[in-house]
Amino acid sequence: MRKIDLIVIHCSATREDRSLTPDDLETMHRRRGFNGTGYHYYIRKDGTVHLTRPIDRIGAHARGFNAQSIGVCYEGGLDCRGCPADTRTRAQ
């Protein structure tokens, strides 16, 4: 088992009026050349938590820190106009 001493939180950079499923996220990452979703967990707007990469597998989410970290991504991060915003829901 690898040594984990960091949790890195990301947003999916999805507009708050749109959805991004875990499958959509995986497709986006594969198109960028990753071998699957780079984050370990994905949290939907409704609070549902998806394991998207096994914890024992090094992530692809924070260059220079992947080996010792867990990547968590929440759905959202952009307002309805596509500008950065804190769109986290109560459930998230």
LINQUI-V43332 format. One record per backbone hydrogen bond with DSSP energy under -1.0 kcal/mol. NH is the residue of the N-H (numbers start at 1). CO is the residue of the C=O. Records with the same first field share a line. If there is no record, write none. Layout:
NH = CO + CO
This chain:
5 = 68
6 = 68
8 = 70
10 = 72
12 = 74
13 = 76
14 = 76
16 = 78
18 = 15
25 = 21
26 = 22
27 = 23
28 = 24
29 = 25
30 = 26
31 = 27
33 = 30
34 = 29
40 = 71
41 = 71
42 = 50
43 = 73
44 = 48
47 = 44
50 = 42
52 = 40
53 = 40
57 = 54
60 = 38
65 = 62
69 = 66
70 = 6
72 = 8
73 = 41
74 = 10
75 = 43
78 = 14
79 = 83
82 = 79
85 = 77
87 = 85
